[in-house]
Amino acid sequence: MRMAYLERTHLAIIRAVDQHGSLTAAAEQLHVTQSALSHAVRKLEAQLGVAIWTREGRTLRPTQAGDYLLQVANRLMPQFTHAEDRLRQFAQGEHGALRIGMECHPCYQWLLKVVSPYLAGWPDVEVDVKQEFQFGGIGALFGHEIDLLVTPDPLYSNGLRFEPVFDYEQILVVGPGHRLRGVEFVRPGQLAQETLITYPVAIDRLDIYTQFLLPAGIRPKHHKPIETTDIMLQMVASGRGVAALPRWLVDEYADKLDVTAVRLGKQGVHKQIFLGIRTSDAEIRYLRAFVELARAQHHRTS
């Protein structure tokens, strides 16, 4: 039986067909003729001895074998691209590229304070912040789509390292005249009749729910997701609800808006921000420098 060998071009074809739905569109995206692409597909299926797609009108649907190959392609192709980028940077004498993924809505403003001095100190490192990995960053790290993950919820796993860079307290934010303004701390039951404003995140990823409300069997009367911190605090200041945010972030708005921080429970809700990296990258100088700068930046501003 003739041995079949998968090549990178095969994986690129499988991804392109899946993304564009037809050989014609895939050929255009890959900058080859449709006939050449069709020939490559037929040859691959003949070598493998199994069909990769079935045709539904003008659309190609992957078979079970095709779906498996698509999963392989989606896993390996980003790693090929990452390896090529890294080798190109070495060849050009660059230090490299640092792609940062975010799993922390309010951390973007903190990140800006770290990135600015980092860019000055490491002018040959290309920095990119990818917010599309809001809550899928672990897979993005393993898949080499990002190099560093900012997260308050590390998922420890072989091949990954998480380093704490700063501690913070999650607090309740209330506006002027609110009945909870001025109290030492708030109990879960006191939020049962409130409109709670949060970032648009699943409840099981919100600390005010997982560490404060749900253990007490309490839910707020209304839950209003809002994307941006500025609008969230404007809503609180105008009496439209209360919000749960890191204390350090609320302190930055203290001079701009009439809002007050109230502790969640007598002991408070305490968290840490971690930077996650691949263990294999732990000794890369420009990556280590970012982690150290992030830790130092918090100490200067806390």
Disulfide bonds with the S-S distance in Angstrom:
Cys104-Cys107 2.06
